[in-house]
Amino acid sequence: MPHRDLTREQALDYKMQLSFHTGPETMTSFLERLEYRVRYYRFFFLAPLYLALAVFLVTIREFRFVWVALTLLLFSLGVNFFPAFQLHYIAAVTCLFVLVSVTGLERIGRPAAHLIVFLCVAHFLFWYGVHAFDDSEVSMSMRPYETWDAINHGNPERRIYVNRQLAAIPGKLLVFVRYYPQHIFQDEWVYNAADIDGARIVWARDLGEAEDEELRRYYPGRAVWLLEPDSRPPRLTPFSPEGVRK
């Protein structure tokens, strides 16, 4: 059968799509998916609030709070039927997560609650300070230790930065986008106008020398540039076919 090796970017997209369809659904696969996703619920709690969450769970006595816990469980089970997952899928129950935190703080006692609130404020200010210097080496070295708050690093600043550079280049352009191996697939840069041939800028993924050359021949009148958006800051340079891939 005809076959062509996938580029790294294509393989990454294929792996992502394949993860949505891993065979027939079973109780085991359903529970494994649920177990994996529960960790992402940390998004709704600053780290010190884990103590309030634990207190809420072990001190439930009133039906209204049992109802809250059952509602969160039911919602989690319902969302888990869909193979893909994003945090905003459970955003509708954010108010219940807040209620869980407040109730836990009420039951833990005033001195402990004050301490937890103080730690939450300190937690926020610390990471806010880190992100205030988002491009510094200290900031980037600290991010692996951050709780999962899903901060969109550098967007839209990176795109504004690149658009300003492109605006300063005269004429029609063909821009190849080359991703680093660790690129997050949702952070897509290749978007084109409906009339691609008539657009001032045509965007395309760097798919290797042979396919890139085919596109360059199709647009002989365009200046060709290479964008590496994963560089900090994003790197825009004249395209060189023999350039070393990251």
LUMMARZA-611404 format. One record per atom (N, C-alpha, C, O): x, y, z. Coordinates in steps of 0.02 Angstrom, whole numbers, padded with zeros to 5 digits, always signed. Layout:
% residues N
XYZ
...
END
This chain:
% residues 246
+00042-00060+00000
+00000+00000+00000
+00044+00062+00000
+00097+00062+00031
+00022+00115-00034
+00061+00177-00033
+00068+00202+00039
+00020+00199+00078
+00127+00226+00055
+00139+00248+00124
+00190+00304+00123
+00239+00302+00085
+00179+00354+00165
+00227+00408+00172
+00238+00419+00246
+00190+00424+00285
+00301+00423+00267
+00316+00435+00337
+00288+00502+00360
+00292+00552+00323
+00261+00503+00420
+00234+00565+00448
+00290+00608+00474
+00340+00584+00500
+00281+00673+00468
+00327+00719+00501
+00314+00716+00576
+00264+00686+00597
+00357+00747+00615
+00346+00747+00687
+00281+00781+00706
+00244+00758+00750
+00266+00836+00671
+00204+00871+00685
+00142+00830+00667
+00094+00827+00705
+00145+00797+00610
+00090+00755+00588
+00081+00695+00636
+00025+00676+00652
+00137+00666+00657
+00134+00609+00703
+00104+00630+00770
+00068+00591+00801
+00119+00691+00792
+00092+00716+00855
+00016+00724+00850
-00020+00704+00896
-00007+00753+00795
-00079+00760+00785
-00113+00692+00780
-00167+00682+00808
-00082+00646+00745
-00111+00579+00738
-00116+00544+00805
-00166+00512+00820
-00064+00551+00846
-00066+00520+00912
-00121+00549+00955
-00155+00513+00992
-00132+00615+00950
-00185+00647+00988
-00253+00621+00966
-00294+00604+01008
-00265+00618+00899
-00328+00594+00874
-00339+00520+00891
-00395+00500+00907
-00286+00481+00888
-00292+00409+00903
-00311+00397+00975
-00344+00348+00991
-00288+00443+01020
-00303+00433+01091
-00378+00440+01105
-00401+00417+01157
-00416+00470+01059
-00488+00476+01068
-00524+00412+01049
-00583+00403+01066
-00491+00368+01013
-00523+00308+00987
-00478+00248+01000
-00440+00228+00955
-00480+00221+01059
-00434+00167+01078
-00469+00099+01080
-00447+00054+01115
-00523+00091+01042
-00557+00027+01042
-00625+00033+01075
-00646+00087+01095
-00660-00023+01081
-00727-00023+01111
-00725-00001+01184
-00678-00016+01220
-00777+00035+01204
-00781+00060+01273
-00799+00003+01320
-00844-00037+01306
-00762-00001+01375
-00776-00050+01427
-00778-00015+01494
-00760+00044+01499
-00801-00049+01545
-00801-00019+01612
-00731-00002+01634
-00719+00049+01667
-00683-00045+01616
-00613-00033+01635
-00587+00030+01602
-00555+00072+01635
-00599+00037+01536
-00574+00096+01501
-00608+00160+01527
-00576+00213+01531
-00672+00155+01544
-00709+00212+01570
-00679+00235+01637
-00668+00294+01648
-00665+00187+01682
-00638+00204+01748
-00566+00228+01743
-00546+00272+01781
-00527+00199+01698
-00459+00222+01689
-00457+00294+01664
-00415+00333+01685
-00502+00310+01619
-00506+00379+01593
-00527+00427+01648
-00501+00482+01653
-00574+00405+01690
-00596+00447+01746
-00539+00459+01796
-00528+00515+01819
-00503+00405+01811
-00447+00411+01859
-00395+00459+01833
-00365+00497+01871
-00383+00458+01768
-00333+00503+01739
-00356+00576+01741
-00316+00621+01752
-00421+00587+01730
-00445+00656+01725
-00455+00690+01792
-00452+00751+01797
-00467+00651+01844
-00481+00680+01910
-00425+00726+01931
-00437+00777+01964
-00363+00710+01914
-00307+00752+01934
-00313+00823+01906
-00286+00870+01936
-00347+00831+01850
-00354+00897+01820
-00403+00942+01859
-00406+01002+01847
-00441+00912+01903
-00488+00952+01943
-00450+00998+01991
-00480+01042+02021
-00385+00987+01998
-00344+01032+02039
-00348+01103+02013
-00334+01150+02050
-00366+01112+01951
-00372+01179+01922
-00417+01223+01964
-00408+01284+01966
-00467+01194+01997
-00517+01233+02034
-00497+01246+02107
-00536+01276+02144
-00439+01224+02127
-00417+01233+02197
-00345+01257+02199
-00301+01225+02170
-00333+01313+02233
-00265+01330+02250
-00239+01276+02297
-00278+01247+02335
-00174+01263+02296
-00147+01207+02333
-00166+01206+02407
-00182+01152+02432
-00165+01262+02444
-00184+01260+02515
-00256+01238+02526
-00274+01215+02581
-00299+01245+02475
-00369+01227+02483
-00379+01151+02482
-00435+01128+02494
-00327+01113+02467
-00334+01040+02471
-00353+01018+02541
-00389+00970+02551
-00329+01056+02591
-00347+01040+02661
-00421+01052+02672
-00454+01011+02705
-00448+01107+02645
-00519+01121+02652
-00561+01068+02617
-00613+01048+02641
-00537+01045+02559
-00572+00992+02522
-00574+00928+02564
-00627+00895+02568
-00518+00910+02595
-00516+00849+02636
-00564+00854+02695
-00599+00806+02712
-00566+00913+02727
-00611+00923+02783
-00684+00918+02761
-00725+00888+02796
-00700+00946+02703
-00768+00942+02677
-00789+00869+02667
-00844+00850+02685
-00745+00829+02640
-00762+00759+02624
-00772+00716+02686
-00814+00671+02687
-00733+00730+02739
-00736+00686+02798
-00787+00711+02850
-00798+00677+02900
-00817+00770+02838
-00864+00796+02888
-00934+00805+02859
-00976+00839+02888
-00947+00773+02802
-01014+00779+02772
-01066+00745+02818
-01061+00685+02833
-01115+00783+02838
-01170+00755+02877
-01238+00777+02850
-01286+00739+02851
-01241+00839+02827
-01305+00866+02803
-01318+00844+02731
-01273+00837+02691
-01382+00833+02718
-01401+00809+02651
-01382+00859+02598
-01364+00839+02542
-01385+00924+02612
-01371+00974+02561
-01298+00969+02537
-01283+00983+02480
-01253+00949+02582
-01184+00941+02562
-01172+00873+02530
-01129+00867+02486
-01208+00823+02550
-01206+00759+02515
-01229+00769+02443
-01202+00740+02396
-01281+00810+02436
-01307+00825+02369
-01254+00859+02326
-01249+00845+02266
-01215+00904+02356
-01161+00937+02319
-01110+00886+02294
-01091+00886+02236
-01089+00842+02339
-01040+00791+02321
-01067+00744+02266
-01031+00726+02219
-01130+00724+02274
-01160+00680+02223
-01167+00715+02156
-01159+00684+02104
-01183+00780+02157
-01189+00818+02095
-01122+00821+02059
-01119+00812+01998
-01069+00834+02097
-01002+00836+02066
-00983+00768+02038
-00954+00763+01984
-01000+00715+02075
-00985+00647+02051
-01024+00632+01988
-00996+00605+01940
-01088+00648+01987
-01130+00634+01929
-01105+00673+01868
-01102+00646+01813
-01087+00736+01878
-01062+00776+01823
-00997+00748+01796
-00986+00746+01735
-00953+00727+01841
-00889+00698+01820
-00899+00634+01779
-00866+00623+01729
-00946+00592+01801
-00960+00531+01765
-00989+00545+01696
-00972+00512+01647
-01034+00595+01693
-01065+00612+01629
-01015+00639+01579
-01015+00619+01521
-00971+00685+01601
-00921+00713+01556
-00871+00660+01533
-00843+00665+01479
-00861+00609+01575
-00812+00557+01560
-00832+00513+01501
-00789+00478+01474
-00895+00515+01481
-00916+00475+01423
-00884+00502+01358
-00873+00464+01311
-00870+00568+01357
-00840+00597+01297
-00765+00583+01298
-00733+00595+01349
-00736+00558+01243
-00666+00537+01245
-00615+00593+01254
-00561+00582+01281
-00632+00654+01231
-00586+00710+01240
-00603+00747+01304
-00658+00739+01331
-00556+00787+01329
-00568+00823+01391
-00531+00889+01392
-00472+00893+01377
-00568+00941+01411
-00539+01007+01426
-00571+01031+01491
-00627+01011+01508
-00535+01073+01527
-00560+01096+01592
-00627+01132+01588
-00668+01128+01633
-00638+01167+01532
-00700+01205+01528
-00761+01158+01519
-00818+01181+01524
-00749+01093+01508
-00806+01047+01504
-00842+01041+01571
-00902+01026+01573
-00806+01053+01626
-00838+01049+01692
-00844+01118+01725
-00854+01123+01785
-00837+01170+01685
-00841+01238+01713
-00910+01253+01742
-00916+01297+01785
-00961+01218+01720
-01030+01231+01744
-01037+01218+01819
-01082+01245+01851
-00992+01177+01848
-00997+01162+01919
-00943+01199+01959
-00928+01179+02016
-00915+01251+01931
-00866+01291+01967
-00894+01316+02033
-00860+01317+02084
-00957+01337+02031
-00988+01363+02092
-00989+01311+02148
-00983+01328+02206
-00996+01248+02130
-00996+01195+02181
-00926+01183+02209
-00919+01168+02268
-00875+01190+02167
-00807+01185+02193
-00793+01241+02242
-00760+01231+02293
-00817+01301+02226
-00809+01357+02273
-00846+01343+02338
-00820+01356+02392
-00907+01316+02332
-00946+01299+02392
-00910+01247+02435
-00911+01252+02496
-00879+01198+02403
-00841+01148+02440
-00784+01180+02479
-00773+01163+02537
-00748+01227+02447
-00692+01260+02481
-00717+01302+02540
-00688+01299+02594
-00770+01340+02529
-00796+01383+02582
-00821+01341+02641
-00808+01357+02699
-00858+01288+02626
-00884+01245+02679
-00827+01212+02718
-00830+01207+02779
-00776+01188+02682
-00719+01158+02716
-00684+01208+02762
-00663+01189+02817
-00678+01270+02740
-00646+01322+02781
-00688+01337+02843
-00661+01347+02898
-00754+01337+02835
-00798+01349+02892
-00790+01295+02945
-00793+01309+03005
-00781+01233+02923
-00780+01176+02970
-00711+01162+02999
-00705+01124+03047
-00660+01191+02970
-00593+01176+02994
-00574+01219+03054
-00525+01204+03088
-00612+01271+03067
-00597+01314+03124
-00566+01380+03101
-00530+01382+03051
-00579+01433+03139
-00558+01500+03118
-00482+01507+03111
-00459+01531+03059
-00442+01487+03162
-00369+01497+03154
-00340+01460+03094
-00300+01488+03056
-00361+01397+03085
-00335+01358+03028
-00360+01387+02962
-00323+01389+02913
-00423+01411+02961
-00451+01441+02901
-00413+01504+02881
-00398+01515+02822
-00397+01545+02931
-00358+01606+02917
-00290+01588+02889
-00266+01621+02843
-00259+01536+02917
-00193+01516+02892
-00198+01492+02820
-00155+01508+02779
-00250+01453+02804
-00258+01427+02735
-00270+01485+02687
-00242+01485+02632
-00311+01533+02706
-00324+01591+02663
-00259+01630+02652
-00245+01652+02597
-00220+01639+02706
-00156+01674+02700
-00110+01637+02650
-00078+01668+02609
-00108+01570+02655
-00066+01531+02610
-00091+01536+02538
-00051+01536+02491
-00157+01540+02530
-00185+01548+02462
-00163+01615+02432
-00144+01618+02373
-00166+01668+02472
-00144+01733+02448
-00069+01732+02431
-00048+01758+02380
-00030+01701+02476
+00042+01696+02463
+00057+01655+02400
+00100+01672+02361
+00019+01600+02392
+00026+01558+02332
+00012+01598+02269
+00050+01594+02220
-00043+01636+02271
-00060+01676+02212
-00008+01728+02197
+00014+01735+02140
+00014+01766+02248
+00062+01820+02237
+00130+01792+02213
+00162+01823+02171
+00149+01735+02239
+00213+01706+02218
+00211+01690+02143
+00256+01710+02106
+00159+01653+02121
+00156+01633+02051
+00140+01692+02006
+00162+01694+01948
+00102+01741+02031
+00090+01801+01991
+00156+01838+01979
+00169+01863+01925
+00198+01840+02032
+00264+01871+02024
+00307+01834+01974
+00343+01864+01935
+00304+01767+01976
+00342+01727+01928
+00321+01743+01857
+00363+01750+01813
+00255+01748+01846
+00231+01759+01778
+00236+01832+01757
+00229+01848+01698
+00249+01877+01804
+00260+01947+01786
+00324+01954+01745
+00333+02002+01708
+00369+01905+01754
+00432+01903+01716
+00432+01838+01675
+00476+01796+01684
+00383+01832+01631
+00368+01768+01598
+00425+01742+01555
+00432+01681+01548
+00466+01785+01527
+00519+01763+01482
+00586+01754+01517
+00636+01738+01484
+00589+01765+01582
+00652+01759+01618
+00669+01686+01629
+00625+01643+01629
+00733+01672+01639
+00755+01603+01651
+00726+01576+01717
+00709+01518+01721
+00721+01620+01767
+00693+01598+01832
+00621+01577+01823
+00600+01525+01850
+00582+01616+01785
+00512+01600+01774
+00505+01532+01738
+00466+01490+01759
+00543+01523+01685
+00537+01460+01647
+00561+01400+01687
+00536+01345+01678
+00610+01410+01731
+00635+01354+01772
+00586+01335+01827
+00587+01279+01852
+00542+01383+01848
+00495+01369+01901
+00430+01337+01876
+00396+01304+01915
+00414+01345+01813
+00349+01322+01789
+00335+01248+01797
+00278+01229+01809
+00386+01204+01791
+00370+01133+01800
+00343+01116+01870
+00314+01063+01879
+00353+01161+01918
+00331+01148+01986
+00266+01183+02003
+00243+01181+02060
+00236+01215+01953
+00174+01251+01965
+00115+01203+01964
+00114+01156+01924
+00066+01214+02007
+00004+01175+02003
-00031+01190+01938
-00019+01243+01908
-00074+01147+01916
-00102+01150+01848
-00155+01203+01842
-00215+01189+01849
-00134+01264+01830
-00181+01319+01821
-00192+01335+01748
-00230+01382+01733
-00160+01299+01703
-00172+01305+01631
-00164+01376+01606
-00205+01401+01567
-00111+01409+01627
-00098+01477+01604
-00074+01475+01532
-00031+01434+01514
-00102+01518+01492
-00084+01521+01421
-00022+01565+01414
-00028+01625+01402
+00037+01535+01420
+00099+01573+01421
+00111+01609+01355
+00113+01578+01302
+00120+01674+01360
+00143+01712+01303
+00092+01724+01248
+00109+01754+01197
+00030+01703+01256
-00021+01716+01207
-00069+01769+01235
-00089+01762+01293
-00086+01820+01198
-00070+01831+01126
-00007+01870+01114
+00006+01891+01057
+00035+01882+01166
+00094+01923+01157
+00140+01897+01102
+00167+01937+01063
+00149+01831+01099
+00193+01803+01047
+00166+01817+00978
+00204+01833+00932
+00100+01810+00969
+00070+01821+00903
+00073+01895+00884
+00085+01911+00825
+00063+01939+00932
+00069+02011+00918
+00140+02027+00897
+00152+02065+00850
+00188+01997+00932
+00258+02008+00917
+00275+01986+00846
+00308+02022+00809
+00250+01928+00826
+00263+01902+00759
+00226+01944+00706
+00255+01959+00654
+00164+01962+00719
+00125+02001+00671
+00157+02068+00657
+00156+02093+00601
+00187+02098+00709
+00221+02162+00698
+00282+02154+00654
+00297+02196+00612
+00318+02099+00664
+00376+02086+00621
+00355+02075+00549
+00386+02101+00502
+00302+02036+00540
+00278+02022+00472
+00252+02085+00438
+00260+02094+00377
+00219+02128+00477
+00192+02190+00448
+00247+02235+00422
+00235+02276+00377
+00307+02229+00449
+00363+02271+00428
+00398+02244+00365
+00441+02278+00337
+00379+02184+00343
+00410+02154+00284
+00366+02169+00224
+00308+02149+00224
+00391+02201+00172
+00349+02218+00115
+00335+02158+00070
+00371+02108+00071
+00281+02164+00031
+00265+02114-00019
+00228+02054+00009
+00210+02051+00068
+00217+02006-00036
+00182+01945-00017
+00231+01895+00012
+00288+01890-00010
+00206+01858+00062
+00250+01813+00099
+00223+01742+00101
+00163+01731+00098
+00269+01695+00105
+00254+01625+00120
+00292+01609+00184
+00354+01611+00185
+00256+01592+00237
+00287+01580+00302
+00280+01506+00321
+00225+01481+00330
+00337+01472+00326
+00338+01404+00350
+00344+01405+00426
+00384+01442+00454
+00303+01365+00459
+00304+01361+00532
+00336+01295+00552
+00314+01241+00533
+00390+01301+00591
+00426+01242+00614
+00418+01236+00690
+00441+01279+00727
+00386+01182+00712
+00375+01171+00784
+00433+01132+00814
+00465+01092+00781
+00445+01144+00878
+00493+01104+00916
+00460+01037+00933
+00398+01033+00934
+00499+00985+00948
+00469+00919+00963
+00420+00920+01022
+00372+00882+01023
+00432+00964+01071
+00389+00967+01130
+00329+01013+01121
+00295+01030+01169
+00317+01035+01059
+00262+01082+01047
+00195+01053+01067
+00180+00995+01055
+00153+01095+01099
+00085+01075+01118
+00040+01082+01057
+00035+01136+01028
+00007+01028+01038
-00028+01027+00973
-00085+01078+00970
-00103+01100+00915
-00115+01097+01028
-00170+01145+01026
-00146+01216+01008
-00187+01258+00989
-00082+01228+01015
-00055+01295+01002
-00038+01301+00928
+00021+01301+00909
-00089+01306+00887
-00081+01305+00814
-00067+01376+00789
-00095+01425+00812
-00022+01380+00739
-00004+01444+00709
-00023+01448+00636
-00022+01503+00607
-00040+01393+00605
-00054+01393+00533
-00129+01404+00522
-00169+01358+00526
-00146+01466+00508
-00215+01485+00491
-00211+01530+00429
-00172+01577+00426
-00253+01515+00380
-00251+01553+00317
-00319+01585+00303
-00371+01563+00327
-00316+01637+00262
-00378+01670+00240
-00416+01624+00192
-00388+01576+00165
-00480+01639+00183
-00521+01597+00138
-00492+01597+00067
-00490+01544+00035
-00470+01654+00044
-00437+01659-00021
-00362+01654-00010
-00327+01704-00004
-00337+01593-00006
-00267+01583+00013
-00220+01615-00038
-00173+01650-00019
-00232+01603-00102
-00187+01628-00154
-00186+01705-00156
-00136+01735-00175
-00241+01736-00135
-00244+01809-00137
-00221+01842-00073
-00215+01903-00071
-00207+01804-00022
-00187+01832+00042
-00115+01858+00039
-00074+01832+00001
-00101+01910+00079
-00032+01936+00080
+00015+01885+00112
+00073+01879+00091
-00010+01849+00162
+00032+01800+00196
+00000+01731+00190
-00059+01723+00206
+00037+01683+00166
+00016+01613+00164
+00056+01576+00217
+00117+01578+00219
+00019+01541+00260
+00051+01503+00314
+00052+01429+00296
+00003+01403+00268
+00105+01394+00313
+00110+01323+00299
+00157+01291+00350
+00204+01323+00374
+00144+01228+00365
+00190+01192+00409
+00252+01170+00371
+00249+01153+00312
+00307+01171+00405
+00369+01145+00378
+00364+01069+00377
+00366+01037+00429
+00358+01040+00318
+00348+00968+00310
+00408+00933+00279
+00403+00877+00255
+00465+00965+00281
+00524+00935+00252
+00542+00967+00186
+00501+01000+00154
+00604+00957+00165
+00631+00993+00107
+00591+00981+00043
+00578+01028+00006
+00572+00919+00030
+00538+00903-00033
+00471+00938-00038
+00456+00971-00089
+00429+00932+00013
+00363+00963+00011
+00367+01039+00017
+00327+01074-00014
+00414+01064+00055
+00423+01136+00060
+00441+01165-00009
+00416+01217-00028
+00485+01131-00044
+00506+01155-00110
+00447+01155-00159
+00442+01200-00201
+00404+01106-00154
+00345+01104-00197
+00301+01165-00186
+00275+01194-00234
+00292+01185-00123
+00251+01243-00108
+00287+01307-00130
+00254+01355-00152
+00352+01310-00125
+00390+01369-00147
+00383+01377-00222
+00379+01434-00246
+00383+01323-00259
+00374+01328-00332
+00304+01352-00349
+00294+01387-00398
+00255+01333-00308
+00186+01354-00320
+00178+01429-00309
+00137+01462-00341
+00218+01458-00263
+00216+01530-00248
+00284+01561-00263
+00319+01582-00217
+00303+01564-00327
+00370+01589-00344
+00379+01664-00329
+00436+01687-00320
+00325+01701-00326
+00331+01773-00316
+00330+01795-00244
+00329+01855-00230
+00330+01750-00198
+00326+01767-00127
+00395+01759-00093
+00432+01713-00107
+00409+01806-00049
+00468+01799-00006
+00454+01745+00046
+00400+01744+00075
+00501+01701+00057
+00491+01643+00100
+00526+01653+00167
+00585+01670+00170
+00488+01643+00221
+00514+01652+00288
+00501+01590+00330
+00456+01550+00315
+00540+01583+00382
+00532+01527+00429
+00515+01554+00498
+00551+01597+00524
+00461+01529+00527
+00442+01549+00595
+00450+01489+00641
+00425+01434+00628
+00485+01500+00696
+00492+01449+00749
+00458+01477+00812
+00491+01509+00853
+00393+01465+00819
+00354+01496+00873
+00372+01472+00943
+00357+01506+00992
+00405+01413+00948
+00422+01387+01014
+00486+01416+01042
+00503+01406+01100
+00522+01454+01001
+00580+01489+01025
+00556+01547+01069
+00500+01572+01061
+00598+01570+01114
+00581+01626+01158
+00632+01682+01149
+00690+01675+01170
+00612+01737+01118
+00547+01750+01087
+00542+01711+01021
+00591+01684+00998
+00482+01709+00991
+00474+01674+00927
+00525+01700+00876
+00537+01761+00872
+00554+01655+00838
+00607+01673+00791
+00580+01673+00720
+00553+01623+00696
+00588+01730+00686
+00567+01737+00616
+00629+01753+00575
+00661+01805+00585
+00647+01708+00528
+00708+01716+00489
+00693+01699+00416
+00646+01662+00402
+00733+01725+00370
+00726+01704+00300
+00734+01629+00294
+00777+01599+00326
+00693+01598+00252
+00691+01526+00247
+00753+01500+00211
+00774+01528+00160
+00782+01446+00238
+00839+01413+00208
+00824+01339+00205
+00818+01307+00257
+00818+01310+00145
+00801+01239+00139
+00848+01193+00175
+00828+01140+00200
+00911+01212+00179
+00960+01169+00212
+00966+01184+00286
+01012+01159+00319
+00921+01225+00313
+00923+01242+00384
+00917+01181+00428
+00881+01134+00411
+00950+01182+00484
+00948+01125+00530
+00882+01125+00568
+00863+01176+00597
+00848+01067+00568
+00786+01061+00605
+00801+01050+00678
+00849+01017+00697
+00756+01081+00720
+00765+01074+00793
+00746+01004+00815
+00750+00989+00874
END
